[in-house]
Amino acid sequence: MDADGQDEKYVLLCKKHSGPAESEVLCTACVHDLINPLRLELARILLDKETLEKKVNHVLEPDLHPPTDDENKELGTTYKEKYLAKVQMEQAITEEEEVEQRLGEKEQELDSLRAELEKQKAEFAQRKARLDQAKQAQLVSRQEQLSKGRQQQEKDKARNDMLHNRSVDARAVLCRETASLLRLRQVKKKSKDGSIKECYAISGLWLPDLRDINNMRCTELTAVLGHTAFLVYLCSYFAGIQLPCEITVPHKDYPLTTIFPPLQSWLGKEVPFPGSISTVTSTPSSPAESRSESSNLPRPRPLFIGSDDLNEHVSQFAKKDPSGFGFFVEGISCLAYNIAWFSRSQGFLQGTETWAEVCNIGRILYLMLIAPPAPAGVMTPMTQQDARLRRSKGGSRSSNQDPGSLVVPRLGSGSHQSMHSLYWTEAQSNSTRQWRLSKFNMVADPLKRHLLTEMNNTEWELLGVDEWDDGGERMDEAVFVKTRTLDGAAYDDARSIMTTATHLTNGLLGTGDEGKGKGKSGWTKVKSREKP
């Protein structure tokens, strides 16, 4: 029997014995019959799955999977558009949700900041209230402290002013006592024409006007200038003021007084005495080095004049040594400039306006050191030039409202050593700053010109004893020589520039040359042509 027949045989037996239940099969044919429909269904499902997978792959990845048909292609395009729209919508929704979330967070943060701001405002208001209270308390305390400080300042100022006044008075006492010890005096002498002339003396020697030194002996002039310079030196030291021209008084290896011009003063260099050999510890290596060292030193101007001849007069020395006479005139001009500057620094302006007034050093010293001080309510008015300078610098102010237009003369008030009223910072220094004689040459040049002019315009004739007895000489008429008009109109034309200086004691007693007979002296002056 073949296989088919055998299967049918088994199938019949399976159906006969199996009963109604289909699940109970006894042969493979029945089993195949039962499984094949399922297999076909599974195959159909797998095919459908594969088709759907291709469609899905084409929709998802159209570049990698081509479409199976037009429907699949259209489906892929539609899906892509819908997918992109969906994705964009989802992104927009997500972003909106994020924005809403961030907005909520910012609102919460803003609420917290508002709460913090309100809290800080309240705290600031409290602090401001406390600060206002503290400021008010500080203002009250400051006013009290200022009031106490002003009271203490007024007390200290009054005490300081009192001490300063005592210091000024002490300086004045020292200066006046020094002048008294050096016997600075004023003597009123009656001249030949009956007028009263004020003369000044120091240490028993006449203190001449510098314009009248041609008729003095060199020894007497040297002595009186030495005493005068020493007086000025001590007074400036006691007053604590630095003079524009440095004075060197005699000391070891420095026998006579000298003075430096303003530009060479207060350099702090040790200068040997003029004409002496300076003693130095180290010998210069060469003459050129020695000359350079000596040239670098300032050159003092002498306050001494003359030679070994005790009877030599100033005019004789000037003719013998014009260069030395020029240096001497510069020296006495520096001394006169010092005295006038010193006087103006203390408020004494009288007699310091012109070079001719400055040459009368005795009068300036007497008014400053010896003359009775002016009453407290009396002040010395400034000169017209000083007033003009002050008005040009200080603006247009009435003289009644300008306290600087008047200077109170007080010895010792101008000082460089007083912190109470330092001289250069005080208005009193304007009396020297605005002085029209701002340089010592403004005194030296006209003084030298005046002295030389007086020498040149005065004719002298020395007559011997036999010439006085010559009858023919008596018959000769006097020769008149015209003289040049000088600055000092009160000069006596008959004064001999070689006349021996009269001793102070004779001047005090009023005795002059009246006792001498005419013609007893070997020197005489030719009469002027303008005077009969």
C-alpha positions, 0 to 999 in steps of 0.5 A, a space after each residue: 500500500 502506498 503512502 496516500 492510501 496509508 494516510 487515508 487509512 489512518 485518517 479514517 481510523 483517527 476520525 473513527 476513534 477520535 470522537 467529536 473533539 477536533 483537538 484530539 487527533 491521532 495522525 500527522 495528516 490531521 495535524 497538518 490539516 490543522 496547522 496549514 491554515 495557521 501557517 498560511 495566516 502567519 505567512 500572510 501576516 509576515 508579508 503584510 508586516 514586510 510591506 508595512 515595514 517598507 512603507 514605514 522605512 520609506 516614510 521615516 527614511 525616504 533617502 535610504 528606502 525607495 517607495 513601493 508604490 505611488 501611494 507609499 510615496 504620497 504617504 511618505 510626503 504627507 507623513 513628513 509634512 505632518 511630522 515636521 509640523 508636529 515636531 515644530 508644534 511640540 517644540 513651540 509647546 515645549 518652548 512656551 512651557 519653558 518660557 512660562 516656567 521661566 516667567 513664573 520663576 522670574 515673577 517669584 524672583 521679582 516678588 522676592 526682590 520687591 519684598 527685599 526692597 521694601 525691607 531695605 527701604 524700611 531699614 534705610 528709613 530707620 538708618 536715615 532717622 538714626 543718621 539725622 539724629 547723629 548729625 543733629 547731635 554731632 552739630 550740637 557737639 561741634 558747635 560746642 567744640 567750636 565755641 570752646 575752641 574759639 574761646 581757647 584760641 582767643 585765650 591762646 592768641 591773647 597769650 601769644 600776642 602778649 608774649 610777642 609784645 614782650 619779645 618785641 619790647 625786649 628786642 627794642 630794649 636790647 637795640 636801644 641799650 646797644 645804641 646807648 652803650 655805643 653813645 649814639 647821640 644827636 647834637 644840635 649845632 649852630 652854623 655860621 649863618 645862624 641856622 641850627 643843624 642836627 649832627 649825630 655822633 657815635 662813640 665820641 666821633 662825628 657820624 657824618 652824612 655820606 655825602 660830606 666825607 670828602 673833608 674827613 680824615 680816613 682814620 676817623 671815617 674808618 673808626 666811625 664806620 666800624 662803630 656804626 656797622 657794629 651797632 647795625 650788626 648787633 641790632 639786626 641780631 637782637 631784632 632777629 632780622 636778616 639784612 640784605 647786605 651781610 656785615 662781617 665784624 672784626 674777629 680773629 685774623 679779620 681786623 676791620 669791618 667789611 660788608 658784602 653786596 646783596 648778591 654775594 651775601 649769606 652764602 655761608 662761605 668763609 672769606 679771608 680778610 681782603 688783602 690777606 693770605 688765607 690759611 688753608 689746610 690743603 695746599 693747592 696743587 697748581 696756581 690755576 687751582 688756587 686762582 680758581 678757588 679765590 675767584 669763586 669766593 665772594 669779594 667783600 667791600 671795605 668799610 675802612 679807607 686810608 693808608 699808613 698816613 694818619 693825616 690822609 683825607 678821603 679826597 687824597 685817597 680817592 686821587 691816589 687809589 680810585 679803584 679802592 675808593 670805588 670799592 669803599 663807596 660801594 661798601 658805605 652804600 651797602 651800609 647805608 642801604 642796610 640801615 635804611 632797609 632795617 629802618 623800613 622793616 621796623 616801620 620807620 619810613 621817614 628819611 628813607 625815600 631818596 638816596 640823599 636821605 639814605 646817606 644821612 645814616 646818623 639821622 636814620 639810626 637816631 630816629 629808629 633807636 634813640 628818638 622817643 617812640 611815637 604815641 600808639 595812635 600815631 602812624 606814619 603815612 606811606 609815601 605817594 609811590 608806596 600808596 600808588 603801588 599798593 592801590 595798583 596791587 590791592 585794587 581800588 579801596 578807600 584810604 579809610 578802609 585800607 589798614 595797610 596804607 598806614 604803617 605803625 613804626 615799632 622797633 623789633 616788630 619786623 623779624 625773621 625769627 618770630 612765628 607770630 608774625 613772620 616778616 616776609 608773610 606780613 603786610 609790613 614787608 611791603 614797606 621794603 618790597 615796594 621800596 623804590 630804592 630796590 637795589 643798593 646801586 641806586 644809592 652807590 652810583 649817585 653817591 659816587 658821582 656826587 663825591 667825584 663831582 664835588 672833588 672835580 668842581 672844587 679848586 684848591 690852592 696851596 700857598 706858602 708862607 712867603 706868598 702870604 707876604 707878597 705885596 703883588 699877590 695882595 693886589 691881585 683880584 680874587 679869581 671866581 670859578 663857577 661851580 656846578 649845582 649839586 643835589 644838596 643846595 645847603 652845602 657850604 661852598 667855602 667848606 674845605 674838603 681837606 679841613 681837619 674834622 673837628 672833635 666831638 667835644 669841640 662841637 658839643 661846646 660850640 667851638 669851631 675854627 673861629 679862634 684860628 686866624 685867617 691864613 694860618 692854614 696852608 689850604 684855602 679855596 678859590 672864591 666862586 665866580 658867581 659870588 662877589 
